[in-house]
């Protein structure tokens, strides 16, 4: 059975429904960036919290984002901030000093070139210092409601593990998913698979016994499970 037949809209409806039910039953929390997006519903909060989240645990990201956004609630205030103060506010996020400098530079560009707003455009967001396709996609998704596929390590791993794609990098996965994933799943994909990858489909020794799609999973790369 080829991908077009196997991974159709009905299949993905089933995956999203069953994964969501499993996560709700287990009480798995939302990813930190989703929490910030739900609370503030603006691209600035999504951009800031996503940058903080890189190489950082969710619990640290959430508290660091709240501290920073409370002190610097908009682009203008962040552009005027001292990078050292930014770094102290987001500490102990990974690479917090580097991120302090990065956030300052980004805010300055947004103030000077985009009238203190974030452009709803993939290429322009990715042109900001240190911003990659994952961050840009999340800003479009959660900040603007624009369809984009955001692929992080969890999405990349689960998509390959289940046999949806056969790719080497998240960038390749994003392109491959565009070919098979119906557009209405693009925005919710990241939040769902991040939660699922954190609580069920773990990188090492996943809880296959808890997965409602276990019988239909290719289990590529799985050598040990629970």
Secondary structure as GFF3:
##gff-version 3
##sequence-region A 1 226
A	DSSP	alpha_helix	3	6	.	.	.	ID=ss1
A	DSSP	alpha_helix	9	26	.	.	.	ID=ss2
A	DSSP	alpha_helix	32	40	.	.	.	ID=ss3
A	DSSP	alpha_helix	43	53	.	.	.	ID=ss4
A	DSSP	alpha_helix	58	71	.	.	.	ID=ss5
A	DSSP	alpha_helix	75	79	.	.	.	ID=ss6
A	DSSP	alpha_helix	83	90	.	.	.	ID=ss7
A	DSSP	alpha_helix	96	113	.	.	.	ID=ss8
A	DSSP	alpha_helix	122	126	.	.	.	ID=ss9
A	DSSP	alpha_helix	133	138	.	.	.	ID=ss10
A	DSSP	pi_helix	139	144	.	.	.	ID=ss11
A	DSSP	alpha_helix	153	161	.	.	.	ID=ss12
A	DSSP	alpha_helix	170	180	.	.	.	ID=ss13
A	DSSP	three_ten_helix	183	185	.	.	.	ID=ss14
A	DSSP	alpha_helix	186	199	.	.	.	ID=ss15
A	DSSP	three_ten_helix	208	210	.	.	.	ID=ss16
A	DSSP	three_ten_helix	214	216	.	.	.	ID=ss17
###
